[in-house]
Each structure stands twice: as C-alpha cells, then as structure tokens.
Amino acid sequence: MGSNETWITEVTLLGFQVDPRLKVFLFGIFLLFYILTMMGNATILGLIWLDPRLHSPMYFFLSHLSIIDMSYASSTVPRMLENLVMQKKTVTFGSCILQTYFYMVFGHTECMVLVVMSYDRYVAICHPLQYIVIMNWRVCTALASICWVFSFLLILIHIALLLRLPFCGPQTINHFFCQIVSVLKLACVDTRLNRVVLVIASVSILVGPLFLVLVSYTRILFAILRIQSREGRRKAFSTCSSHLCVVGLFFGSAMVIYLAPKSSHSQEQRKVLSLFYSLFNPMLNPMIYSLRNAEVKGALRRVLWKQRAV
C-alpha cells in the first residue's frame, strides 16, 4: 500500500441514474411491489400457521421460502427506495459489507430450499407409501436447518476473502445495492482469487442444484404418467406446477445475472435484472402458489369464511 492510498469508510450507491421526475414514479411503483411482496408472503405464512390441513412437509418448506423471500427483498429494497428520494446516497462501508453478506445468504438459502422442496415432491409422488416415514418432522427440520446453516457458513468464506482486501476507492458503486462484484471494484489490489472463488461458487450453487431439481422432476413426470386416475394426475400436476414455475423464475434469472458473459448486458440492464431477481421473484412466488395451488386457495377461502362468520 502506497502512502497516498487511504481506506474508505463510506461508499455512494449511484442506483438508477434517471430523470428526477421518473425517480418519484419509480419510488411509487417499487414501494407498491415491496408492499405486495411482504403482504403476499405474510399471507402464505399466516395460512400455513392457521390451517391444520397445511401442516405438512411441503408447506413447512414453503413457509421457509416465504421467510426467505421477505428477508431477501428487505435486504435491498428499503435502501433502494431511500436512494430514489434522498439526496444523500452514501452508506458506511460496514453496512455495505453487511448488506452483501445477507443478500448472498438469502439467495443461497432459497436455492437450497427449492432443491429440498423438489425432493419432497419426488418422495410424495414416487414413494407415497413411505412418504410419512421418509419425510418425518425430524428430517424436515434437519433439512431446513442445513439449508440455513450451510448458506451462512458458505458466504462467510466470500466475506472473509473480501475483507482481506485493502479498499481505497473509488468510493462509488454503480448499483442500487452492494453487490459483491461491484464491491470488489473498490479494492486497490488484484481480486482475481475472489472472482475465481465467486465463479466456482456460483456455478456450484446454481448448476448443481438445478441438475438435482431436473432429475427429481424427470422422475416425477414418469411417475405421474403412470397414474391411472385422471384426478390423481391432475392433483399431482397441480402441486408440482407451482413449484416448477418458482424454480424456473429463480434459476433462470440467477443464471442470466451471474453466469452470462458481462459483455452481453450493460450495467443498467444488469441493475434491472438484479431488481427482477431481488424484488419481482419474491413478489411473484406467493401469487404463483396461491393461484396454481388448490390447497392454498382452499385454505384462503376457509380463513375468509371464518372471518365472515365471526
């Protein structure tokens, strides 16, 4: 480190560089989407808690997915909304690192929970007689705990590698949150090791789980086609289609952001893709499960009917 290099204590998030009048409009739209995200996922959590018919492994993991989506959106959206309307766009470097950590933790946890949910559907459809034995509550609790603990520990490796670097500027991040690649640009030394580890981790946490999901659903598809009852096939497709939609949205947008060549998207396009990944996906997930899942719609009707009766 040369004598003219100093450690940065705060950074400026440039966010969306658009006309000030458009920022007010974007603030209103994004605030509405954020409220819908929180309300939708809170509704799913409430239904699972209130309706005994939803006290099953599938909805146990769905409740974790809702918690992750609420946390995921909350890790970036409030700061983005603040930057749209406030003149001061600076954050302390410590809070920036903290945001990077939790954003990555929730993303990795969601990826693993989606894999566990696909395994749950595989056992339910391909081994229905052993389902209660295999997916008992001890196993479900252990699987959910592994998803959370593994993600928290894995991201600590990235943060440890990040904090070993000296950061001396520039003090601006051309993004609406502290995305790890953007934070690495603030370092005044070679970050090749960090980028290699990041690429390896991204490929492992996206391609590996996606392969497991596809294997599970390939076997599920063959099992569904062997079901003789039309009603049985319809119910099986109903419970699996909503999860497949969520998986497609999550892995599709994640791969475009983290695995596509940098030259294929401008920085502003990457911001929009990150926004879709961190806000629109969590908002759409409860809508998908409520619109395409008969059990969730039934639970919602029962809760509303009880409220009317009271």
C-alpha positions as CSV (number, residue, x, y, z in Angstrom):
1,M,0.0,0.0,0.0
2,G,1.4,3.3,-1.0
3,S,1.4,6.3,1.3
4,N,-1.1,8.1,-0.9
5,E,-3.7,5.3,-0.6
6,T,-6.4,5.6,2.1
7,W,-9.0,3.2,3.4
8,I,-12.6,4.1,2.5
9,T,-15.2,4.5,5.3
10,E,-18.3,5.0,3.2
11,V,-19.5,4.4,-0.3
12,T,-22.0,6.1,-2.6
13,L,-24.7,3.9,-4.3
14,L,-25.5,5.5,-7.6
15,G,-28.7,3.5,-8.1
16,F,-30.8,4.1,-11.1
17,Q,-29.5,7.2,-13.0
18,V,-32.7,8.5,-14.5
19,D,-34.6,11.8,-14.6
20,P,-35.6,13.1,-11.1
21,R,-39.3,13.1,-12.0
22,L,-39.0,9.5,-13.1
23,K,-37.4,8.6,-9.8
24,V,-40.6,9.7,-8.0
25,F,-42.6,7.4,-10.2
26,L,-40.2,4.5,-9.7
27,F,-40.3,5.1,-6.0
28,G,-44.1,4.6,-6.0
29,I,-44.0,1.5,-8.2
30,F,-41.2,-0.2,-6.3
31,L,-42.8,0.7,-3.0
32,L,-46.1,-0.9,-4.2
33,F,-44.2,-4.0,-5.3
34,Y,-42.4,-4.2,-2.0
35,I,-45.7,-4.0,0.0
36,L,-47.2,-6.7,-2.2
37,T,-44.2,-8.9,-1.6
38,M,-44.4,-8.5,2.2
39,M,-48.2,-8.9,2.2
40,G,-48.2,-11.9,-0.1
41,N,-45.6,-13.9,1.7
42,A,-47.0,-12.9,5.1
43,T,-50.4,-14.3,3.9
44,I,-48.8,-17.6,2.9
45,L,-47.2,-17.8,6.3
46,G,-50.5,-17.0,8.0
47,L,-52.4,-19.6,6.1
48,I,-49.9,-22.3,6.8
49,W,-49.9,-21.4,10.5
50,L,-53.8,-21.2,10.8
51,D,-54.9,-24.1,8.7
52,P,-54.1,-27.6,10.1
53,R,-54.5,-29.0,6.6
54,L,-51.4,-27.2,5.5
55,H,-49.3,-28.7,8.4
56,S,-47.3,-30.9,6.1
57,P,-43.7,-31.1,5.0
58,M,-44.5,-29.4,1.6
59,Y,-45.9,-26.3,3.3
60,F,-43.3,-26.4,6.1
61,F,-40.7,-25.8,3.4
62,L,-43.0,-23.3,1.7
63,S,-43.1,-21.3,4.9
64,H,-39.3,-21.1,4.9
65,L,-39.4,-20.0,1.3
66,S,-41.8,-17.1,2.3
67,I,-39.5,-16.1,5.1
68,I,-36.5,-16.1,2.7
69,D,-38.4,-14.0,0.1
70,M,-39.4,-11.4,2.7
71,S,-35.8,-11.2,4.0
72,Y,-34.3,-11.2,0.5
73,A,-36.4,-8.2,-0.6
74,S,-35.8,-6.4,2.7
75,S,-32.1,-6.7,2.3
76,T,-32.0,-4.4,-0.7
77,V,-35.3,-2.7,-1.5
78,P,-35.6,-0.3,1.5
79,R,-32.1,1.2,0.7
80,M,-33.0,1.4,-2.9
81,L,-36.2,3.3,-2.1
82,E,-34.4,5.7,0.1
83,N,-31.8,6.4,-2.6
84,L,-34.6,7.2,-5.1
85,V,-35.9,10.1,-3.0
86,M,-33.0,11.2,-0.8
87,Q,-30.1,13.4,-1.9
88,K,-27.6,11.6,0.3
89,K,-26.8,8.3,-1.2
90,T,-23.9,7.3,0.9
91,V,-23.7,4.3,3.3
92,T,-21.0,3.2,5.7
93,F,-18.6,0.6,4.3
94,G,-19.5,-1.7,7.2
95,S,-23.2,-1.6,6.4
96,C,-22.4,-2.2,2.7
97,I,-20.5,-5.4,3.6
98,L,-23.3,-6.5,5.8
99,Q,-25.8,-6.0,3.0
100,T,-23.6,-8.0,0.7
101,Y,-23.5,-10.8,3.2
102,F,-27.2,-11.1,3.9
103,Y,-28.2,-10.7,0.2
104,M,-26.0,-13.7,-0.7
105,V,-27.1,-15.7,2.3
106,F,-30.8,-15.4,1.4
107,G,-30.1,-16.2,-2.2
108,H,-28.1,-19.3,-1.4
109,T,-30.7,-20.5,1.1
110,E,-33.5,-20.1,-1.4
111,C,-31.6,-22.1,-3.9
112,M,-31.2,-25.0,-1.4
113,V,-34.7,-24.8,-0.1
114,L,-36.0,-25.2,-3.7
115,V,-33.9,-28.3,-4.1
116,V,-35.3,-29.7,-0.8
117,M,-38.9,-28.9,-2.0
118,S,-38.3,-30.8,-5.2
119,Y,-37.0,-33.8,-3.2
120,D,-40.2,-33.6,-1.0
121,R,-42.4,-33.7,-4.2
122,Y,-40.3,-36.6,-5.5
123,V,-40.8,-38.7,-2.3
124,A,-44.5,-37.8,-2.2
125,I,-45.3,-38.8,-5.8
126,C,-42.8,-41.6,-6.4
127,H,-42.8,-43.2,-2.9
128,P,-46.3,-42.3,-1.5
129,L,-46.5,-45.2,0.9
130,Q,-43.1,-44.3,2.6
131,Y,-43.7,-40.6,2.5
132,I,-44.6,-40.1,6.1
133,V,-41.7,-42.3,7.2
134,I,-39.1,-40.6,5.0
135,M,-40.2,-37.0,5.4
136,N,-40.9,-37.1,9.1
137,W,-40.7,-33.9,11.1
138,R,-37.2,-34.6,12.4
139,V,-35.9,-35.0,8.8
140,C,-37.7,-31.9,7.6
141,T,-36.3,-29.8,10.5
142,A,-32.8,-31.1,9.8
143,L,-33.1,-30.4,6.1
144,A,-34.3,-26.8,6.7
145,S,-31.6,-26.2,9.3
146,I,-28.9,-27.5,6.9
147,C,-30.1,-25.1,4.2
148,W,-29.8,-22.1,6.6
149,V,-26.6,-23.1,8.4
150,F,-24.7,-24.1,5.2
151,S,-25.6,-20.8,3.5
152,F,-24.5,-18.7,6.5
153,L,-21.2,-20.5,6.7
154,L,-20.5,-20.6,2.9
155,I,-21.0,-16.9,2.5
156,L,-18.6,-16.3,5.4
157,I,-15.9,-17.6,3.1
158,H,-16.7,-14.9,0.5
159,I,-16.8,-12.2,3.1
160,A,-13.5,-13.3,4.7
161,L,-11.8,-13.2,1.3
162,L,-13.4,-9.8,0.7
163,L,-12.3,-8.3,4.0
164,R,-8.7,-9.3,3.5
165,L,-8.5,-6.8,0.6
166,P,-7.5,-3.1,1.1
167,F,-10.2,-0.8,-0.2
168,C,-9.0,2.6,-1.3
169,G,-11.6,3.7,-3.9
170,P,-13.3,4.8,-6.0
171,Q,-16.0,5.4,-3.4
172,T,-18.9,4.9,-5.8
173,I,-20.8,1.7,-6.6
174,N,-22.8,1.8,-9.9
175,H,-25.6,-0.2,-8.5
176,F,-28.7,0.1,-6.2
177,F,-27.2,-2.2,-3.6
178,C,-23.8,-3.5,-2.5
179,Q,-23.5,-6.4,-4.9
180,I,-20.3,-8.3,-4.3
181,V,-18.9,-7.8,-7.8
182,S,-19.4,-4.1,-7.5
183,V,-17.8,-4.0,-4.1
184,L,-14.7,-5.9,-5.5
185,K,-14.2,-2.9,-7.9
186,L,-13.4,-0.7,-4.8
187,A,-10.3,-2.8,-4.0
188,C,-6.9,-1.4,-4.9
189,V,-5.2,-4.8,-5.4
190,D,-5.7,-7.8,-7.7
191,T,-9.1,-9.5,-6.9
192,R,-8.5,-12.5,-9.2
193,L,-8.8,-15.0,-6.3
194,N,-12.1,-13.6,-5.1
195,R,-13.5,-13.7,-8.6
196,V,-12.4,-17.3,-9.2
197,V,-13.9,-18.4,-6.0
198,L,-17.1,-16.4,-6.8
199,V,-17.5,-18.1,-10.2
200,I,-16.9,-21.6,-8.8
201,A,-19.4,-21.0,-6.0
202,S,-22.0,-19.5,-8.5
203,V,-21.7,-22.5,-10.8
204,S,-21.8,-24.9,-7.9
205,I,-24.8,-23.3,-6.2
206,L,-26.8,-22.9,-9.4
207,V,-25.9,-25.6,-11.9
208,G,-25.6,-28.4,-9.2
209,P,-29.0,-27.8,-7.5
210,L,-30.7,-27.2,-10.8
211,F,-29.5,-30.6,-12.0
212,L,-30.9,-32.2,-8.9
213,V,-34.2,-30.4,-9.4
214,L,-34.4,-31.6,-13.0
215,V,-33.6,-35.1,-12.1
216,S,-36.3,-35.1,-9.4
217,Y,-38.9,-33.7,-11.8
218,T,-38.0,-36.1,-14.6
219,R,-38.7,-39.0,-12.3
220,I,-41.8,-37.3,-11.0
221,L,-43.1,-36.8,-14.6
222,F,-42.7,-40.5,-15.4
223,A,-44.4,-41.4,-12.1
224,I,-47.3,-39.1,-12.9
225,L,-47.8,-40.5,-16.3
226,R,-48.2,-44.0,-14.7
227,I,-51.0,-42.8,-12.5
228,Q,-54.3,-44.4,-13.8
229,S,-56.7,-41.9,-12.3
230,R,-57.2,-38.6,-14.2
231,E,-58.0,-36.8,-10.9
232,G,-54.8,-38.2,-9.4
233,R,-52.7,-36.9,-12.4
234,R,-54.4,-33.5,-12.2
235,K,-53.7,-33.2,-8.4
236,A,-50.1,-34.2,-8.9
237,F,-49.6,-31.7,-11.7
238,S,-51.3,-29.0,-9.7
239,T,-48.9,-29.4,-6.7
240,C,-45.8,-29.6,-8.9
241,S,-46.5,-26.9,-11.5
242,S,-46.4,-24.1,-9.0
243,H,-43.0,-25.2,-7.7
244,L,-41.7,-25.6,-11.2
245,C,-42.8,-22.0,-12.0
246,V,-40.9,-20.7,-9.0
247,V,-37.8,-22.8,-9.8
248,G,-37.8,-21.6,-13.4
249,L,-38.1,-17.9,-12.3
250,F,-35.3,-18.3,-9.7
251,F,-32.7,-20.2,-11.6
252,G,-33.4,-18.5,-14.9
253,S,-32.9,-15.0,-13.6
254,A,-30.0,-16.1,-11.4
255,M,-28.1,-17.6,-14.4
256,V,-28.7,-14.6,-16.6
257,I,-27.2,-12.4,-13.8
258,Y,-24.3,-14.5,-12.6
259,L,-23.3,-16.9,-15.4
260,A,-23.9,-14.8,-18.5
261,P,-20.9,-13.0,-20.0
262,K,-20.5,-9.5,-18.7
263,S,-20.3,-8.1,-22.3
264,S,-23.8,-9.4,-23.1
265,H,-25.5,-6.8,-20.7
266,S,-24.9,-3.2,-20.0
267,Q,-24.6,-2.0,-16.3
268,E,-28.1,-0.6,-16.4
269,Q,-29.5,-3.8,-17.8
270,R,-27.8,-5.7,-15.0
271,K,-29.5,-3.4,-12.5
272,V,-32.9,-4.3,-14.0
273,L,-32.1,-8.0,-13.9
274,S,-30.9,-7.7,-10.3
275,L,-34.2,-5.9,-9.4
276,F,-36.2,-8.7,-11.0
277,Y,-34.2,-11.2,-9.1
278,S,-34.4,-9.5,-5.7
279,L,-37.9,-7.9,-5.9
280,F,-40.1,-9.4,-8.6
281,N,-39.3,-13.0,-7.8
282,P,-40.3,-12.7,-4.1
283,M,-43.4,-10.9,-5.1
284,L,-44.5,-13.5,-7.7
285,N,-43.8,-16.6,-5.6
286,P,-46.8,-16.2,-3.3
287,M,-49.0,-15.3,-6.3
288,I,-48.0,-18.4,-8.1
289,Y,-48.6,-20.6,-5.1
290,S,-52.0,-19.0,-4.3
291,L,-53.2,-19.1,-8.0
292,R,-52.0,-22.5,-9.0
293,N,-52.3,-24.5,-5.8
294,A,-55.8,-25.7,-4.9
295,E,-54.9,-26.4,-1.3
296,V,-53.7,-22.8,-0.7
297,K,-56.8,-21.4,-2.4
298,G,-58.9,-23.7,-0.2
299,A,-57.2,-22.6,2.9
300,L,-57.6,-18.9,2.0
301,R,-61.4,-19.5,1.4
302,R,-61.7,-21.2,4.8
303,V,-59.9,-18.5,6.7
304,L,-62.1,-15.8,4.9
305,W,-65.2,-17.7,5.7
306,K,-64.3,-18.0,9.4
307,Q,-63.7,-14.2,9.5
308,R,-67.1,-13.6,7.9
309,A,-68.8,-15.9,10.4
310,V,-67.2,-14.1,13.3
